[in-house]
Amino acid sequence: MTLTTDKSGQDTQRLAPARAFSPTSAPQSADAGRAITLVLPYPISANRYWNSFRLGNRMMVAPSSEAKAYKRQVAQLAQACGISKPITGRVQIDIRLWPKRPKDWARRYAQDPFAWDDTVLCLDLDNVNKVLFDALKGIAIDDDRWVRRMTSERMQPDDGGARVAVRITPLVIAVRQGALL
């Protein structure tokens, strides 16, 4: 799938394929080459994702009911896309976040056609990463500790609605060959 820009300058919903990493690389696991692309609902804020509570003398943190509902929604969408098990091992995650386009976007565009979307309300990308990694854990990725490379990009709002596109690609590592002779 590819992310393209149409004549009006709007991005379509198709996500670009991951770049090749190294022509001399060899697969790390059986998942090598199996990339996952998901278009998911706009994530909830990291501030609403976690609940803090006191247990005796200790402060504990646990996912909120909203977080659990978002993770269930991600699991259902992943299952509907045919994802039956998470990718194991090292992965690259590419995230594209589209905030909701405001009703007055045309006025904003007329005032500043190059940066009109800077005034659009949007989650911080670092918080989006945290929420998505937790929601994808055990569903599309084995664990977020295996994320070795990531890119996050805030996209210009369009008529596709608020959403996030996630592409997860297994990373391959170079395998050293022993002496040939």
C-alpha positions in Angstrom: 0.0 0.0 0.0 1.1 3.6 -0.6 0.4 7.0 0.9 -0.2 9.4 -2.0 -1.2 13.0 -2.3 -4.0 13.8 -4.7 -4.3 16.9 -6.9 -5.9 18.9 -4.1 -2.9 18.2 -1.8 -4.7 15.8 0.5 -3.2 12.5 1.6 -5.1 9.3 0.9 -5.4 6.6 3.6 -3.0 4.1 2.1 0.3 3.7 4.0 3.6 3.6 2.2 5.6 0.4 2.3 8.5 0.2 4.7 12.0 0.9 3.3 14.5 -1.9 2.8 17.0 -2.0 5.6 20.0 -3.8 4.3 20.5 -6.0 1.2 22.9 -8.2 3.3 20.4 -8.8 6.1 19.0 -12.2 6.9 15.6 -12.9 8.5 15.6 -13.0 12.3 12.5 -15.0 12.7 9.6 -16.6 10.9 7.9 -13.3 10.9 10.5 -11.6 8.7 8.8 -9.9 5.7 5.4 -10.0 7.3 4.4 -6.4 7.7 1.2 -5.3 9.4 -0.7 -2.2 8.4 -3.6 -1.0 10.5 -5.8 2.1 10.3 -7.1 2.6 13.8 -9.4 5.0 15.6 -7.8 8.2 17.0 -6.2 7.1 20.2 -7.2 8.4 23.6 -4.9 10.8 25.5 -2.1 9.3 27.7 -3.6 11.3 30.6 -6.8 9.3 30.3 -5.1 6.0 29.5 -3.7 5.4 33.0 -5.3 5.5 36.4 -3.2 6.0 39.5 -4.4 4.7 42.8 -2.9 4.0 46.3 -2.5 0.4 47.4 -1.3 0.6 51.0 1.8 2.8 51.0 2.4 2.4 47.3 1.1 4.3 44.3 0.0 1.9 41.6 -0.8 2.6 37.9 -3.2 0.6 35.8 -4.9 1.0 32.5 -8.3 2.9 32.7 -11.6 1.5 31.5 -11.2 3.7 28.4 -7.7 2.2 27.8 -9.1 -1.3 28.0 -12.0 -0.4 25.6 -9.5 1.1 23.1 -7.3 -2.0 23.3 -10.3 -4.3 22.7 -11.2 -2.1 19.7 -7.7 -2.4 18.4 -7.8 -6.2 18.9 -11.1 -6.5 17.0 -9.8 -4.5 14.1 -6.6 -6.5 14.0 -8.5 -9.7 14.0 -10.8 -8.4 11.2 -7.7 -7.7 9.2 -6.5 -11.3 9.6 -3.9 -10.7 12.3 -4.0 -13.9 14.4 -0.7 -13.5 16.3 1.8 -10.7 17.1 5.1 -10.2 15.3 7.9 -11.5 17.5 11.3 -10.0 17.7 12.7 -6.6 16.6 10.3 -4.3 14.8 10.0 -0.9 13.2 6.8 1.0 13.8 5.7 3.9 11.5 2.8 6.0 12.8 0.8 8.6 10.9 -1.7 10.5 13.0 -4.6 12.5 11.4 -6.3 14.9 13.8 -10.0 15.8 13.2 -10.4 18.5 10.6 -12.2 21.4 12.2 -15.3 22.9 10.6 -13.5 26.2 9.9 -10.6 24.5 8.1 -11.2 26.4 4.8 -11.0 29.8 6.6 -7.8 28.7 8.4 -6.4 27.5 5.0 -7.2 30.8 3.3 -5.4 32.7 6.1 -2.3 30.5 6.1 -2.2 27.8 3.3 1.2 26.4 4.4 0.7 26.0 8.1 -3.1 26.2 8.7 -3.1 22.9 10.5 -0.6 24.0 13.2 -3.7 25.5 15.1 -5.7 22.2 14.9 -6.1 20.4 18.3 -4.0 17.2 18.2 -2.4 14.8 20.7 1.3 15.0 21.2 3.1 12.4 19.1 5.1 11.0 22.1 1.9 10.3 24.0 0.4 8.7 21.0 3.4 6.4 20.7 3.0 5.2 24.4 -0.8 4.6 24.0 -0.4 2.8 20.7 2.5 0.6 21.9 0.4 -0.5 24.9 -2.7 -1.1 22.8 -0.7 -3.2 20.2 1.2 -5.2 22.8 0.2 -8.9 22.6 -2.0 -8.2 19.5 0.3 -7.0 16.7 3.6 -6.8 18.5 4.9 -9.2 21.1 6.1 -6.5 23.5 7.1 -2.8 23.1 10.6 -3.7 24.3 11.2 -5.0 20.7 10.6 -1.7 19.1 14.0 -0.8 17.7 13.1 1.9 15.2 10.1 4.2 15.0 8.8 7.2 13.1 5.8 9.3 14.0 4.3 11.9 11.8 1.4 14.3 12.3 -0.6 14.5 9.1 -2.7 17.4 7.8 -6.4 16.9 8.7 -8.5 15.6 5.8 -12.1 14.4 5.2 -11.1 10.9 6.3 -11.7 11.8 9.9 -9.5 11.5 13.0 -7.4 8.3 12.8 -4.0 6.8 13.1 -2.3 4.5 10.6 0.3 2.1 12.0 2.7 0.0 10.0 4.7 -2.6 11.9 7.6 -4.2 10.0 9.8 -7.0 11.3 13.5 -5.9 11.3 16.1 -8.2 9.9 19.6 -8.4 11.3 22.8 -9.2 9.5 24.0 -12.7 10.3 27.8 -13.0 10.4 29.1 -15.9 8.5 31.9 -18.0 9.9 35.1 -18.6 8.0 34.3 -20.1 4.6 37.5 -22.2 4.6 
